[in-house]
Amino acid sequence: MLGTLCGDPRATSGRIVFDDKDITDWQTAKIMREAVAIVPEGRRVFSRMTVEENLAMGGFFAERDSFRSA
């Protein structure tokens, strides 16, 4: 389900709305630019990095001004 939010795999039915925008048909690269990304946890992908550094990797392609706290 989280992969589908980021465009891989593509949704086969329904629609995906993020921040009041229908992103169902957007390409994965555009979704990433809009600051939607999956940051793997628990697999030690970037084991030598801090939590903050790992989260920053998920927003690598996003504009800094588009970051917001959760």
Phi and psi restraints in degrees (range 20) as a CNS / XPLOR table:
assign (resid 1 and name C) (resid 2 and name N)
       (resid 2 and name CA) (resid 2 and name C) 1.0 -65.0 20.0 2
assign (resid 2 and name N) (resid 2 and name CA)
       (resid 2 and name C) (resid 3 and name N) 1.0 -35.9 20.0 2
assign (resid 2 and name C) (resid 3 and name N)
       (resid 3 and name CA) (resid 3 and name C) 1.0 -61.5 20.0 2
assign (resid 3 and name N) (resid 3 and name CA)
       (resid 3 and name C) (resid 4 and name N) 1.0 -41.0 20.0 2
assign (resid 3 and name C) (resid 4 and name N)
       (resid 4 and name CA) (resid 4 and name C) 1.0 -63.0 20.0 2
assign (resid 4 and name N) (resid 4 and name CA)
       (resid 4 and name C) (resid 5 and name N) 1.0 -35.8 20.0 2
assign (resid 4 and name C) (resid 5 and name N)
       (resid 5 and name CA) (resid 5 and name C) 1.0 -57.8 20.0 2
assign (resid 5 and name N) (resid 5 and name CA)
       (resid 5 and name C) (resid 6 and name N) 1.0 -35.3 20.0 2
assign (resid 5 and name C) (resid 6 and name N)
       (resid 6 and name CA) (resid 6 and name C) 1.0 -93.4 20.0 2
assign (resid 6 and name N) (resid 6 and name CA)
       (resid 6 and name C) (resid 7 and name N) 1.0 2.8 20.0 2
assign (resid 6 and name C) (resid 7 and name N)
       (resid 7 and name CA) (resid 7 and name C) 1.0 95.9 20.0 2
assign (resid 7 and name N) (resid 7 and name CA)
       (resid 7 and name C) (resid 8 and name N) 1.0 8.8 20.0 2
assign (resid 7 and name C) (resid 8 and name N)
       (resid 8 and name CA) (resid 8 and name C) 1.0 -146.1 20.0 2
assign (resid 8 and name N) (resid 8 and name CA)
       (resid 8 and name C) (resid 9 and name N) 1.0 103.3 20.0 2
assign (resid 8 and name C) (resid 9 and name N)
       (resid 9 and name CA) (resid 9 and name C) 1.0 -79.4 20.0 2
assign (resid 9 and name N) (resid 9 and name CA)
       (resid 9 and name C) (resid 10 and name N) 1.0 161.8 20.0 2
assign (resid 9 and name C) (resid 10 and name N)
       (resid 10 and name CA) (resid 10 and name C) 1.0 -70.1 20.0 2
assign (resid 10 and name N) (resid 10 and name CA)
       (resid 10 and name C) (resid 11 and name N) 1.0 148.2 20.0 2
assign (resid 10 and name C) (resid 11 and name N)
       (resid 11 and name CA) (resid 11 and name C) 1.0 -68.3 20.0 2
assign (resid 11 and name N) (resid 11 and name CA)
       (resid 11 and name C) (resid 12 and name N) 1.0 136.4 20.0 2
assign (resid 11 and name C) (resid 12 and name N)
       (resid 12 and name CA) (resid 12 and name C) 1.0 -100.6 20.0 2
assign (resid 12 and name N) (resid 12 and name CA)
       (resid 12 and name C) (resid 13 and name N) 1.0 -13.6 20.0 2
assign (resid 12 and name C) (resid 13 and name N)
       (resid 13 and name CA) (resid 13 and name C) 1.0 -156.5 20.0 2
assign (resid 13 and name N) (resid 13 and name CA)
       (resid 13 and name C) (resid 14 and name N) 1.0 165.3 20.0 2
assign (resid 13 and name C) (resid 14 and name N)
       (resid 14 and name CA) (resid 14 and name C) 1.0 74.0 20.0 2
assign (resid 14 and name N) (resid 14 and name CA)
       (resid 14 and name C) (resid 15 and name N) 1.0 -163.3 20.0 2
assign (resid 14 and name C) (resid 15 and name N)
       (resid 15 and name CA) (resid 15 and name C) 1.0 -145.5 20.0 2
assign (resid 15 and name N) (resid 15 and name CA)
       (resid 15 and name C) (resid 16 and name N) 1.0 158.8 20.0 2
assign (resid 15 and name C) (resid 16 and name N)
       (resid 16 and name CA) (resid 16 and name C) 1.0 -116.6 20.0 2
assign (resid 16 and name N) (resid 16 and name CA)
       (resid 16 and name C) (resid 17 and name N) 1.0 121.6 20.0 2
assign (resid 16 and name C) (resid 17 and name N)
       (resid 17 and name CA) (resid 17 and name C) 1.0 -117.0 20.0 2
assign (resid 17 and name N) (resid 17 and name CA)
       (resid 17 and name C) (resid 18 and name N) 1.0 125.6 20.0 2
assign (resid 17 and name C) (resid 18 and name N)
       (resid 18 and name CA) (resid 18 and name C) 1.0 -130.5 20.0 2
assign (resid 18 and name N) (resid 18 and name CA)
       (resid 18 and name C) (resid 19 and name N) 1.0 126.4 20.0 2
assign (resid 18 and name C) (resid 19 and name N)
       (resid 19 and name CA) (resid 19 and name C) 1.0 55.4 20.0 2
assign (resid 19 and name N) (resid 19 and name CA)
       (resid 19 and name C) (resid 20 and name N) 1.0 42.0 20.0 2
assign (resid 19 and name C) (resid 20 and name N)
       (resid 20 and name CA) (resid 20 and name C) 1.0 65.1 20.0 2
assign (resid 20 and name N) (resid 20 and name CA)
       (resid 20 and name C) (resid 21 and name N) 1.0 17.8 20.0 2
assign (resid 20 and name C) (resid 21 and name N)
       (resid 21 and name CA) (resid 21 and name C) 1.0 -118.3 20.0 2
assign (resid 21 and name N) (resid 21 and name CA)
       (resid 21 and name C) (resid 22 and name N) 1.0 134.4 20.0 2
assign (resid 21 and name C) (resid 22 and name N)
       (resid 22 and name CA) (resid 22 and name C) 1.0 -78.6 20.0 2
assign (resid 22 and name N) (resid 22 and name CA)
       (resid 22 and name C) (resid 23 and name N) 1.0 109.4 20.0 2
assign (resid 22 and name C) (resid 23 and name N)
       (resid 23 and name CA) (resid 23 and name C) 1.0 -106.3 20.0 2
assign (resid 23 and name N) (resid 23 and name CA)
       (resid 23 and name C) (resid 24 and name N) 1.0 12.6 20.0 2
assign (resid 23 and name C) (resid 24 and name N)
       (resid 24 and name CA) (resid 24 and name C) 1.0 -53.0 20.0 2
assign (resid 24 and name N) (resid 24 and name CA)
       (resid 24 and name C) (resid 25 and name N) 1.0 -44.0 20.0 2
assign (resid 24 and name C) (resid 25 and name N)
       (resid 25 and name CA) (resid 25 and name C) 1.0 -98.6 20.0 2
assign (resid 25 and name N) (resid 25 and name CA)
       (resid 25 and name C) (resid 26 and name N) 1.0 6.4 20.0 2
assign (resid 25 and name C) (resid 26 and name N)
       (resid 26 and name CA) (resid 26 and name C) 1.0 -70.7 20.0 2
assign (resid 26 and name N) (resid 26 and name CA)
       (resid 26 and name C) (resid 27 and name N) 1.0 147.7 20.0 2
assign (resid 26 and name C) (resid 27 and name N)
       (resid 27 and name CA) (resid 27 and name C) 1.0 -72.9 20.0 2
assign (resid 27 and name N) (resid 27 and name CA)
       (resid 27 and name C) (resid 28 and name N) 1.0 152.3 20.0 2
assign (resid 27 and name C) (resid 28 and name N)
       (resid 28 and name CA) (resid 28 and name C) 1.0 -54.6 20.0 2
assign (resid 28 and name N) (resid 28 and name CA)
       (resid 28 and name C) (resid 29 and name N) 1.0 -41.6 20.0 2
assign (resid 28 and name C) (resid 29 and name N)
       (resid 29 and name CA) (resid 29 and name C) 1.0 -60.5 20.0 2
assign (resid 29 and name N) (resid 29 and name CA)
       (resid 29 and name C) (resid 30 and name N) 1.0 -39.9 20.0 2
assign (resid 29 and name C) (resid 30 and name N)
       (resid 30 and name CA) (resid 30 and name C) 1.0 -68.0 20.0 2
assign (resid 30 and name N) (resid 30 and name CA)
       (resid 30 and name C) (resid 31 and name N) 1.0 -39.8 20.0 2
assign (resid 30 and name C) (resid 31 and name N)
       (resid 31 and name CA) (resid 31 and name C) 1.0 -60.4 20.0 2
assign (resid 31 and name N) (resid 31 and name CA)
       (resid 31 and name C) (resid 32 and name N) 1.0 -42.5 20.0 2
assign (resid 31 and name C) (resid 32 and name N)
       (resid 32 and name CA) (resid 32 and name C) 1.0 -62.9 20.0 2
assign (resid 32 and name N) (resid 32 and name CA)
       (resid 32 and name C) (resid 33 and name N) 1.0 -40.3 20.0 2
assign (resid 32 and name C) (resid 33 and name N)
       (resid 33 and name CA) (resid 33 and name C) 1.0 -64.9 20.0 2
assign (resid 33 and name N) (resid 33 and name CA)
       (resid 33 and name C) (resid 34 and name N) 1.0 -27.0 20.0 2
assign (resid 33 and name C) (resid 34 and name N)
       (resid 34 and name CA) (resid 34 and name C) 1.0 -84.1 20.0 2
assign (resid 34 and name N) (resid 34 and name CA)
       (resid 34 and name C) (resid 35 and name N) 1.0 10.7 20.0 2
assign (resid 34 and name C) (resid 35 and name N)
       (resid 35 and name CA) (resid 35 and name C) 1.0 74.1 20.0 2
assign (resid 35 and name N) (resid 35 and name CA)
       (resid 35 and name C) (resid 36 and name N) 1.0 30.0 20.0 2
assign (resid 35 and name C) (resid 36 and name N)
       (resid 36 and name CA) (resid 36 and name C) 1.0 -108.3 20.0 2
assign (resid 36 and name N) (resid 36 and name CA)
       (resid 36 and name C) (resid 37 and name N) 1.0 117.4 20.0 2
assign (resid 36 and name C) (resid 37 and name N)
       (resid 37 and name CA) (resid 37 and name C) 1.0 -151.3 20.0 2
assign (resid 37 and name N) (resid 37 and name CA)
       (resid 37 and name C) (resid 38 and name N) 1.0 155.9 20.0 2
assign (resid 37 and name C) (resid 38 and name N)
       (resid 38 and name CA) (resid 38 and name C) 1.0 -100.1 20.0 2
assign (resid 38 and name N) (resid 38 and name CA)
       (resid 38 and name C) (resid 39 and name N) 1.0 130.2 20.0 2
assign (resid 38 and name C) (resid 39 and name N)
       (resid 39 and name CA) (resid 39 and name C) 1.0 -112.2 20.0 2
assign (resid 39 and name N) (resid 39 and name CA)
       (resid 39 and name C) (resid 40 and name N) 1.0 106.8 20.0 2
assign (resid 39 and name C) (resid 40 and name N)
       (resid 40 and name CA) (resid 40 and name C) 1.0 -58.9 20.0 2
assign (resid 40 and name N) (resid 40 and name CA)
       (resid 40 and name C) (resid 41 and name N) 1.0 142.6 20.0 2
assign (resid 40 and name C) (resid 41 and name N)
       (resid 41 and name CA) (resid 41 and name C) 1.0 -135.4 20.0 2
assign (resid 41 and name N) (resid 41 and name CA)
       (resid 41 and name C) (resid 42 and name N) 1.0 144.7 20.0 2
assign (resid 41 and name C) (resid 42 and name N)
       (resid 42 and name CA) (resid 42 and name C) 1.0 91.0 20.0 2
assign (resid 42 and name N) (resid 42 and name CA)
       (resid 42 and name C) (resid 43 and name N) 1.0 -12.1 20.0 2
assign (resid 42 and name C) (resid 43 and name N)
       (resid 43 and name CA) (resid 43 and name C) 1.0 -102.3 20.0 2
assign (resid 43 and name N) (resid 43 and name CA)
       (resid 43 and name C) (resid 44 and name N) 1.0 0.9 20.0 2
assign (resid 43 and name C) (resid 44 and name N)
       (resid 44 and name CA) (resid 44 and name C) 1.0 57.1 20.0 2
assign (resid 44 and name N) (resid 44 and name CA)
       (resid 44 and name C) (resid 45 and name N) 1.0 39.8 20.0 2
assign (resid 44 and name C) (resid 45 and name N)
       (resid 45 and name CA) (resid 45 and name C) 1.0 -59.8 20.0 2
assign (resid 45 and name N) (resid 45 and name CA)
       (resid 45 and name C) (resid 46 and name N) 1.0 -47.0 20.0 2
assign (resid 45 and name C) (resid 46 and name N)
       (resid 46 and name CA) (resid 46 and name C) 1.0 -119.8 20.0 2
assign (resid 46 and name N) (resid 46 and name CA)
       (resid 46 and name C) (resid 47 and name N) 1.0 66.8 20.0 2
assign (resid 46 and name C) (resid 47 and name N)
       (resid 47 and name CA) (resid 47 and name C) 1.0 -64.3 20.0 2
assign (resid 47 and name N) (resid 47 and name CA)
       (resid 47 and name C) (resid 48 and name N) 1.0 -22.9 20.0 2
assign (resid 47 and name C) (resid 48 and name N)
       (resid 48 and name CA) (resid 48 and name C) 1.0 -92.0 20.0 2
assign (resid 48 and name N) (resid 48 and name CA)
       (resid 48 and name C) (resid 49 and name N) 1.0 2.0 20.0 2
assign (resid 48 and name C) (resid 49 and name N)
       (resid 49 and name CA) (resid 49 and name C) 1.0 -100.2 20.0 2
assign (resid 49 and name N) (resid 49 and name CA)
       (resid 49 and name C) (resid 50 and name N) 1.0 154.6 20.0 2
assign (resid 49 and name C) (resid 50 and name N)
       (resid 50 and name CA) (resid 50 and name C) 1.0 -73.7 20.0 2
assign (resid 50 and name N) (resid 50 and name CA)
       (resid 50 and name C) (resid 51 and name N) 1.0 168.1 20.0 2
assign (resid 50 and name C) (resid 51 and name N)
       (resid 51 and name CA) (resid 51 and name C) 1.0 -57.9 20.0 2
assign (resid 51 and name N) (resid 51 and name CA)
       (resid 51 and name C) (resid 52 and name N) 1.0 -45.0 20.0 2
assign (resid 51 and name C) (resid 52 and name N)
       (resid 52 and name CA) (resid 52 and name C) 1.0 -60.3 20.0 2
assign (resid 52 and name N) (resid 52 and name CA)
       (resid 52 and name C) (resid 53 and name N) 1.0 -42.5 20.0 2
assign (resid 52 and name C) (resid 53 and name N)
       (resid 53 and name CA) (resid 53 and name C) 1.0 -65.7 20.0 2
assign (resid 53 and name N) (resid 53 and name CA)
       (resid 53 and name C) (resid 54 and name N) 1.0 -39.1 20.0 2
assign (resid 53 and name C) (resid 54 and name N)
       (resid 54 and name CA) (resid 54 and name C) 1.0 -62.8 20.0 2
assign (resid 54 and name N) (resid 54 and name CA)
       (resid 54 and name C) (resid 55 and name N) 1.0 -43.7 20.0 2
assign (resid 54 and name C) (resid 55 and name N)
       (resid 55 and name CA) (resid 55 and name C) 1.0 -65.1 20.0 2
assign (resid 55 and name N) (resid 55 and name CA)
       (resid 55 and name C) (resid 56 and name N) 1.0 -36.6 20.0 2
assign (resid 55 and name C) (resid 56 and name N)
       (resid 56 and name CA) (resid 56 and name C) 1.0 -62.6 20.0 2
assign (resid 56 and name N) (resid 56 and name CA)
       (resid 56 and name C) (resid 57 and name N) 1.0 -32.6 20.0 2
assign (resid 56 and name C) (resid 57 and name N)
       (resid 57 and name CA) (resid 57 and name C) 1.0 -61.8 20.0 2
assign (resid 57 and name N) (resid 57 and name CA)
       (resid 57 and name C) (resid 58 and name N) 1.0 -35.8 20.0 2
assign (resid 57 and name C) (resid 58 and name N)
       (resid 58 and name CA) (resid 58 and name C) 1.0 -66.2 20.0 2
assign (resid 58 and name N) (resid 58 and name CA)
       (resid 58 and name C) (resid 59 and name N) 1.0 -24.9 20.0 2
assign (resid 58 and name C) (resid 59 and name N)
       (resid 59 and name CA) (resid 59 and name C) 1.0 -107.7 20.0 2
assign (resid 59 and name N) (resid 59 and name CA)
       (resid 59 and name C) (resid 60 and name N) 1.0 22.1 20.0 2
assign (resid 59 and name C) (resid 60 and name N)
       (resid 60 and name CA) (resid 60 and name C) 1.0 -54.2 20.0 2
assign (resid 60 and name N) (resid 60 and name CA)
       (resid 60 and name C) (resid 61 and name N) 1.0 -40.0 20.0 2
assign (resid 60 and name C) (resid 61 and name N)
       (resid 61 and name CA) (resid 61 and name C) 1.0 -91.6 20.0 2
assign (resid 61 and name N) (resid 61 and name CA)
       (resid 61 and name C) (resid 62 and name N) 1.0 -2.8 20.0 2
assign (resid 61 and name C) (resid 62 and name N)
       (resid 62 and name CA) (resid 62 and name C) 1.0 -82.9 20.0 2
assign (resid 62 and name N) (resid 62 and name CA)
       (resid 62 and name C) (resid 63 and name N) 1.0 151.4 20.0 2
assign (resid 62 and name C) (resid 63 and name N)
       (resid 63 and name CA) (resid 63 and name C) 1.0 -69.9 20.0 2
assign (resid 63 and name N) (resid 63 and name CA)
       (resid 63 and name C) (resid 64 and name N) 1.0 138.0 20.0 2
assign (resid 63 and name C) (resid 64 and name N)
       (resid 64 and name CA) (resid 64 and name C) 1.0 -56.8 20.0 2
assign (resid 64 and name N) (resid 64 and name CA)
       (resid 64 and name C) (resid 65 and name N) 1.0 -36.7 20.0 2
assign (resid 64 and name C) (resid 65 and name N)
       (resid 65 and name CA) (resid 65 and name C) 1.0 -66.8 20.0 2
assign (resid 65 and name N) (resid 65 and name CA)
       (resid 65 and name C) (resid 66 and name N) 1.0 -18.4 20.0 2
assign (resid 65 and name C) (resid 66 and name N)
       (resid 66 and name CA) (resid 66 and name C) 1.0 -86.8 20.0 2
assign (resid 66 and name N) (resid 66 and name CA)
       (resid 66 and name C) (resid 67 and name N) 1.0 -6.3 20.0 2
assign (resid 66 and name C) (resid 67 and name N)
       (resid 67 and name CA) (resid 67 and name C) 1.0 -67.5 20.0 2
assign (resid 67 and name N) (resid 67 and name CA)
       (resid 67 and name C) (resid 68 and name N) 1.0 143.6 20.0 2
assign (resid 67 and name C) (resid 68 and name N)
       (resid 68 and name CA) (resid 68 and name C) 1.0 -145.1 20.0 2
assign (resid 68 and name N) (resid 68 and name CA)
       (resid 68 and name C) (resid 69 and name N) 1.0 152.5 20.0 2
assign (resid 68 and name C) (resid 69 and name N)
       (resid 69 and name CA) (resid 69 and name C) 1.0 -83.1 20.0 2
assign (resid 69 and name N) (resid 69 and name CA)
       (resid 69 and name C) (resid 70 and name N) 1.0 151.2 20.0 2
